[in-house]
């Protein structure tokens, strides 16, 4: 499992992010507080507090290509 933090500030960010994540053949979760949702679910993402950075967990050993695709959304 690989982790990072993402920020999805606009509706277009969410749509573009879900489009990228949906191409993955492994599970990707977003965790905000005590809530965890499937990152491939637009409705799930909109149930989170998008005003703050969100923890991301990619359930794979090598997420480097995926992280490169979502680089515009990654925050430090």
matplotlib code that plots the C-alpha trace (Angstrom):
import matplotlib.pyplot as plt

x = [0.0, 1.3, 0.1, 0.0, -2.2, -4.4, -6.4, -9.5, -10.6, -13.1, -15.8, -13.6, -10.7, -13.0, -14.1, -10.6, -9.3, -12.0, -11.4, -7.7, -8.4, -11.0, -8.2, -6.5, -7.1, -6.5, -8.4, -7.7, -9.3, -9.6, -9.6, -10.9, -11.2, -13.0, -14.5, -13.0, -14.5, -13.7, -11.7, -13.5, -16.8, -17.7, -20.6, -18.3, -15.7, -18.4, -19.4, -16.0, -14.8, -13.1, -11.9, -9.0, -6.3, -7.4, -5.3, -5.0, -4.2, -3.4, -3.6, -0.6, 3.1, 4.1, 2.0, 4.7, 2.9, -0.4, 1.2, 2.7, -0.7, -2.3, 0.7, -1.4, -3.6, -0.8, 0.1, 3.0]
y = [0.0, 3.5, 6.7, 10.4, 13.4, 15.1, 18.3, 18.3, 22.0, 22.2, 20.0, 19.7, 18.5, 15.7, 14.7, 14.6, 12.8, 10.1, 9.7, 8.9, 6.7, 4.7, 3.4, 1.6, -2.1, -1.9, -0.2, 3.4, 4.9, 8.4, 9.0, 12.2, 12.0, 8.8, 8.4, 6.3, 6.2, 4.5, 7.1, 5.8, 7.1, 10.7, 10.6, 9.2, 11.9, 14.7, 13.3, 14.3, 17.7, 18.9, 22.1, 20.2, 17.9, 14.2, 11.2, 8.7, 5.0, 3.1, -0.7, -1.7, -2.2, 0.1, 3.3, 5.4, 5.6, 6.4, 9.1, 10.6, 10.9, 12.5, 14.8, 18.0, 17.0, 15.9, 18.2, 17.9]
z = [0.0, -0.9, 0.6, -0.3, 0.3, -2.3, -2.6, -4.8, -4.7, -7.6, -9.2, -12.3, -10.1, -8.7, -12.2, -13.6, -10.6, -10.7, -14.5, -13.7, -10.7, -12.7, -15.0, -12.1, -11.7, -7.9, -5.0, -4.1, -1.0, 0.2, 4.0, 5.7, 9.4, 10.3, 6.8, 4.0, 0.5, -2.8, -4.9, -8.0, -6.6, -7.4, -4.9, -2.2, -2.8, -2.6, 0.8, 2.2, 3.4, 0.2, 1.9, 3.5, 2.0, 1.9, 2.6, -0.3, 0.0, -3.2, -2.6, -4.8, -4.4, -7.2, -7.5, -9.1, -12.5, -10.8, -8.6, -11.7, -13.3, -10.2, -9.5, -10.0, -7.1, -4.7, -1.8, 0.6]

ax = plt.figure().add_subplot(projection="3d")
ax.plot(x, y, z, "-o")
ax.set_aspect("equal")
plt.show()
